[in-house]
Amino acid sequence: MTQRRIAVVTGASSGIGRATARRLAADGFEVICAARRTDRIEALAQEIGGRALTCDVTKADDIAALAAAVGDRLDVLVANAGGAIGTETVATAKLEEWRTMYDTNVIGVAASIQTLLPALTKAHGVIITIGSVAGMVAYEGGAGYCGVKAAVHSLMMSLRLELFDQPVRVCEIDPGMVASDEFSLVRFHGDEQKAAAVYAGVEAPLTQEDIAETVAFVAAQPEHVNIDQLVVRPRAQAAAHKVHRTS
């Protein structure tokens, strides 16, 4: 009897993480939905036939509990938990918000990988991080978020070198403009008008399902095929600073 493949998706309670959990479940994975909001991941796990685990990736005990739930084999880790907070300049930045972003986007990703690496190695698995084009090009008001995503990119490049002789793939997906359900709302502290302005006039930004589809593509490649870095933008976004708006 073939053992069912297992995937972990962190930050699975909304947005790209939730869409990814659904997409991987459709491909036959048993998905462990890990996030802080228990009610949401329990509903998601019931919907897709997965497992829910309340997990804050910034807490060592939660990461240890995640590893215990996984066991000794893990086929796919989607290190998605993270997000952006604020758009202040460096001169006016709320540094506590920066610390929160670093703890979640960088330390949380590193802790997830570090703890689950033995299980990934045993299964000849794949690590997929959800980065951002913000980690490639800085912009005004983005130093905090651009910095954390640049750090994730560096983390993945180092990890790929360190694991060059191990049976683990190390893959990075860097989305551009994605109209997910919470990303911009969180960034603008719940200001719906400011969040909507990010996508104003853009006829077809990426959706969270588009990125989930990309994750599924990366995960489905043969063991010898490593998608080092995959940049995904909507056609309307030629670069981080150049977006076609019809109004």
TORTIMAR-742895 format. One record per residue (C-alpha): residue number from 1; x, y, z. Coordinates in nm, 4 decimals. Example, Ala and Ser with C-alpha at 12.3 -4.5 7.8 and 13.67 -1.06 7.14 Angstrom:
<sites>
[1,[1.2300,-0.4500,0.7800]],
[2,[1.3670,-0.1060,0.7140]],
</sites>
This chain:
<sites>
[1,[0.0000,0.0000,0.0000]],
[2,[0.1420,0.3384,-0.1051]],
[3,[0.1918,0.5792,0.1826]],
[4,[-0.0110,0.8975,0.1434]],
[5,[0.2025,1.2036,0.0797]],
[6,[0.2042,1.4670,0.3531]],
[7,[0.2284,1.8434,0.3113]],
[8,[0.2561,2.1166,0.5718]],
[9,[0.1273,2.4638,0.4919]],
[10,[0.2013,2.7360,0.7465]],
[11,[-0.0165,3.0439,0.7525]],
[12,[-0.3018,2.8285,0.6225]],
[13,[-0.5854,3.0264,0.7790]],
[14,[-0.6223,3.2744,0.4914]],
[15,[-0.4956,3.3960,0.1572]],
[16,[-0.2258,3.2080,-0.0304]],
[17,[-0.1851,2.9562,0.2512]],
[18,[-0.5505,2.8551,0.2547]],
[19,[-0.5655,2.8349,-0.1258]],
[20,[-0.2474,2.6254,-0.1285]],
[21,[-0.3840,2.3814,0.1290]],
[22,[-0.6915,2.3307,-0.0862]],
[23,[-0.4858,2.2859,-0.4037]],
[24,[-0.2439,2.0332,-0.2546]],
[25,[-0.5330,1.8377,-0.1049]],
[26,[-0.6838,1.8192,-0.4538]],
[27,[-0.3569,1.6601,-0.5672]],
[28,[-0.3936,1.3880,-0.3057]],
[29,[-0.1792,1.5223,-0.0226]],
[30,[-0.2785,1.4925,0.3402]],
[31,[-0.2361,1.8571,0.4338]],
[32,[-0.1463,1.9698,0.7830]],
[33,[-0.2978,2.3181,0.8057]],
[34,[-0.0861,2.5184,1.0506]],
[35,[-0.1811,2.8680,1.1668]],
[36,[-0.2688,3.0676,1.4758]],
[37,[-0.6464,3.0930,1.4179]],
[38,[-0.7756,2.7573,1.5314]],
[39,[-1.1357,2.7980,1.4174]],
[40,[-1.0330,2.8766,1.0618]],
[41,[-0.7879,2.5916,1.0166]],
[42,[-1.0230,2.3413,1.1773]],
[43,[-1.2913,2.4362,0.9255]],
[44,[-1.0383,2.4173,0.6420]],
[45,[-0.9030,2.0800,0.7524]],
[46,[-1.2545,1.9384,0.7694]],
[47,[-1.3274,2.0739,0.4208]],
[48,[-1.0196,1.9201,0.2569]],
[49,[-0.9762,1.6055,0.4660]],
[50,[-0.6591,1.7326,0.6297]],
[51,[-0.5384,1.8009,0.9808]],
[52,[-0.5460,2.1265,1.1752]],
[53,[-0.2676,2.2329,1.4079]],
[54,[-0.2697,2.5608,1.5940]],
[55,[0.0787,2.6972,1.5370]],
[56,[0.2537,3.0305,1.5801]],
[57,[0.5808,2.9942,1.3892]],
[58,[0.7502,3.2420,1.6224]],
[59,[0.7023,3.0068,1.9214]],
[60,[0.9492,2.7208,1.9701]],
[61,[0.6932,2.5001,2.1461]],
[62,[0.4487,2.5357,1.8565]],
[63,[0.7171,2.4464,1.6027]],
[64,[0.8117,2.1416,1.8100]],
[65,[0.4459,2.0367,1.8204]],
[66,[0.4302,2.0738,1.4423]],
[67,[0.7286,1.8422,1.4015]],
[68,[0.5666,1.5896,1.6344]],
[69,[0.2451,1.5992,1.4319]],
[70,[0.4367,1.5441,1.1085]],
[71,[0.6314,1.2423,1.2300]],
[72,[0.9360,1.1063,1.0502]],
[73,[0.8354,1.1794,0.6877]],
[74,[0.7300,1.5020,0.5146]],
[75,[0.6960,1.5399,0.1395]],
[76,[0.6244,1.9125,0.1086]],
[77,[0.6754,2.2107,0.3360]],
[78,[0.5151,2.5340,0.2196]],
[79,[0.6627,2.7990,0.4498]],
[80,[0.4022,3.0650,0.3852]],
[81,[0.3368,3.2261,0.7252]],
[82,[0.4285,3.5933,0.7219]],
[83,[0.3032,3.9224,0.5878]],
[84,[0.3616,4.2951,0.5713]],
[85,[0.2881,4.5567,0.8349]],
[86,[0.2981,4.9276,0.7607]],
[87,[0.4313,5.1506,0.4833]],
[88,[0.6201,5.4094,0.6872]],
[89,[0.9551,5.5484,0.5785]],
[90,[1.2721,5.4424,0.7563]],
[91,[1.2686,5.7734,0.9430]],
[92,[0.9189,5.7144,1.0787]],
[93,[0.9009,5.3338,1.0925]],
[94,[0.7534,5.1607,1.3944]],
[95,[1.0408,4.9269,1.4687]],
[96,[0.8267,4.6923,1.6771]],
[97,[0.6332,4.6214,1.3586]],
[98,[0.9621,4.5466,1.1826]],
[99,[1.0546,4.3037,1.4613]],
[100,[0.7201,4.1305,1.4200]],
[101,[0.7797,4.0964,1.0458]],
[102,[1.1314,3.9593,1.0956]],
[103,[1.0154,3.7145,1.3619]],
[104,[0.7407,3.5750,1.1386]],
[105,[0.8783,3.6055,0.7859]],
[106,[1.2415,3.5169,0.8566]],
[107,[1.2926,3.3479,1.1945]],
[108,[0.9624,3.1630,1.1655]],
[109,[1.0518,3.0340,0.8199]],
[110,[1.3994,2.9303,0.9346]],
[111,[1.2597,2.7561,1.2443]],
[112,[1.0025,2.5666,1.0365]],
[113,[1.2688,2.4472,0.7937]],
[114,[1.5228,2.3633,1.0625]],
[115,[1.2805,2.1552,1.2674]],
[116,[1.1187,1.9716,0.9759]],
[117,[1.4348,1.9127,0.7735]],
[118,[1.4981,1.5549,0.9005]],
[119,[1.1488,1.4490,0.7930]],
[120,[1.1888,1.6254,0.4575]],
[121,[1.5233,1.4573,0.3987]],
[122,[1.3849,1.1129,0.4748]],
[123,[1.0991,1.1630,0.2280]],
[124,[1.3199,1.3269,-0.0396]],
[125,[1.0893,1.6240,0.0004]],
[126,[1.0653,1.9809,-0.1184]],
[127,[1.0832,2.3098,0.0718]],
[128,[0.8827,2.5927,-0.0860]],
[129,[0.8936,2.9434,0.0544]],
[130,[0.6539,3.2192,-0.0467]],
[131,[0.8742,3.5221,-0.0929]],
[132,[0.7939,3.8382,-0.2851]],
[133,[0.9223,4.0576,-0.5636]],
[134,[0.9608,4.3080,-0.2775]],
[135,[1.2698,4.1108,-0.1794]],
[136,[1.4254,4.1908,-0.5169]],
[137,[1.3545,4.5646,-0.5588]],
[138,[1.3157,4.8172,-0.2777]],
[139,[1.0611,5.0987,-0.2829]],
[140,[0.9704,5.3964,-0.0663]],
[141,[0.7884,5.2915,0.2473]],
[142,[0.8884,4.9302,0.1961]],
[143,[1.2193,4.8991,0.3794]],
[144,[1.0783,4.6735,0.6496]],
[145,[0.8889,4.4336,0.4247]],
[146,[1.1453,4.4439,0.1430]],
[147,[1.4114,4.3667,0.4008]],
[148,[1.2419,4.0573,0.5374]],
[149,[1.1702,3.9154,0.1934]],
[150,[1.5295,3.9824,0.0855]],
[151,[1.6377,3.7922,0.3961]],
[152,[1.4179,3.4964,0.2995]],
[153,[1.5764,3.4974,-0.0470]],
[154,[1.9245,3.4896,0.1086]],
[155,[1.8143,3.2141,0.3455]],
[156,[1.7015,2.9989,0.0543]],
[157,[2.0169,3.0593,-0.1489]],
[158,[2.2336,2.9584,0.1465]],
[159,[2.0159,2.6569,0.2220]],
[160,[2.0406,2.5340,-0.1365]],
[161,[2.4198,2.5427,-0.1146]],
[162,[2.4212,2.3737,0.2243]],
[163,[2.1930,2.0915,0.1067]],
[164,[2.3525,2.0412,-0.2354]],
[165,[2.4305,1.6754,-0.1585]],
[166,[2.1034,1.5988,0.0212]],
[167,[1.7794,1.4654,-0.1346]],
[168,[1.5808,1.7818,-0.0614]],
[169,[1.4679,2.0409,-0.3133]],
[170,[1.4871,2.4072,-0.2135]],
[171,[1.2426,2.6260,-0.4036]],
[172,[1.1352,2.9888,-0.3790]],
[173,[0.8210,3.1462,-0.5259]],
[174,[0.8188,3.5256,-0.5458]],
[175,[0.4755,3.6691,-0.6284]],
[176,[0.4098,4.0198,-0.7489]],
[177,[0.0726,4.1882,-0.7030]],
[178,[-0.1688,3.9379,-0.5480]],
[179,[-0.5206,4.0434,-0.4513]],
[180,[-0.5520,3.8121,-0.1526]],
[181,[-0.8192,3.8524,0.1113]],
[182,[-0.6083,3.9887,0.3972]],
[183,[-0.2557,4.0899,0.2898]],
[184,[-0.3169,4.4592,0.2217]],
[185,[-0.5744,4.4910,0.4986]],
[186,[-0.3150,4.3757,0.7512]],
[187,[-0.0514,4.6017,0.6013]],
[188,[-0.2762,4.9065,0.6322]],
[189,[-0.4017,4.8125,0.9792]],
[190,[-0.7527,4.7326,0.8589]],
[191,[-0.8012,5.0463,0.6455]],
[192,[-1.0171,4.9065,0.3650]],
[193,[-0.9892,5.2207,0.1504]],
[194,[-0.6085,5.2138,0.1481]],
[195,[-0.6058,4.8394,0.0876]],
[196,[-0.8390,4.8734,-0.2112]],
[197,[-0.6252,5.1535,-0.3586]],
[198,[-0.3344,4.9102,-0.4052]],
[199,[-0.5320,4.7276,-0.6748]],
[200,[-0.7323,5.0243,-0.8100]],
[201,[-0.7513,5.0203,-1.1876]],
[202,[-0.5619,4.6911,-1.2208]],
[203,[-0.7998,4.4762,-1.4227]],
[204,[-0.6462,4.1403,-1.3375]],
[205,[-0.4053,4.1168,-1.0444]],
[206,[-0.2938,3.7712,-0.9439]],
[207,[-0.5231,3.5736,-0.7180]],
[208,[-0.4230,3.3588,-0.4230]],
[209,[-0.5376,3.0596,-0.6281]],
[210,[-0.2849,3.1520,-0.8986]],
[211,[-0.0027,3.1218,-0.6471]],
[212,[-0.1476,2.7985,-0.5091]],
[213,[-0.1398,2.6599,-0.8629]],
[214,[0.2252,2.7608,-0.8887]],
[215,[0.3045,2.5849,-0.5611]],
[216,[0.1379,2.2695,-0.6911]],
[217,[0.3453,2.2897,-1.0110]],
[218,[0.6710,2.3204,-0.8180]],
[219,[0.5789,2.0374,-0.5822]],
[220,[0.4845,1.8092,-0.8726]],
[221,[0.8211,1.8233,-1.0477]],
[222,[1.0369,1.5087,-1.0526]],
[223,[1.2841,1.4709,-0.7706]],
[224,[1.5802,1.5777,-0.9876]],
[225,[1.4103,1.9038,-1.0967]],
[226,[1.4606,2.2017,-0.8645]],
[227,[1.2779,2.5287,-0.9338]],
[228,[1.5321,2.7526,-0.7635]],
[229,[1.3353,3.0760,-0.7929]],
[230,[1.0075,3.1462,-0.9694]],
[231,[0.8880,3.5056,-1.0097]],
[232,[0.5142,3.5346,-1.0779]],
[233,[0.3524,3.8640,-1.1707]],
[234,[0.0231,3.9623,-1.3321]],
[235,[0.0647,4.0697,-1.6941]],
[236,[-0.0285,4.4231,-1.5864]],
[237,[0.2777,4.4469,-1.3619]],
[238,[0.5938,4.4811,-1.5690]],
[239,[0.7998,4.5580,-1.2590]],
[240,[0.7425,4.6394,-0.8959]],
[241,[0.7123,5.0091,-0.9817]],
[242,[0.5433,4.9824,-1.3239]],
[243,[0.1794,4.8724,-1.3173]],
[244,[-0.0803,4.9253,-1.5883]],
[245,[-0.3939,5.0833,-1.4434]],
[246,[-0.6991,5.1565,-1.6548]],
[247,[-0.8287,5.4201,-1.4159]],
</sites>
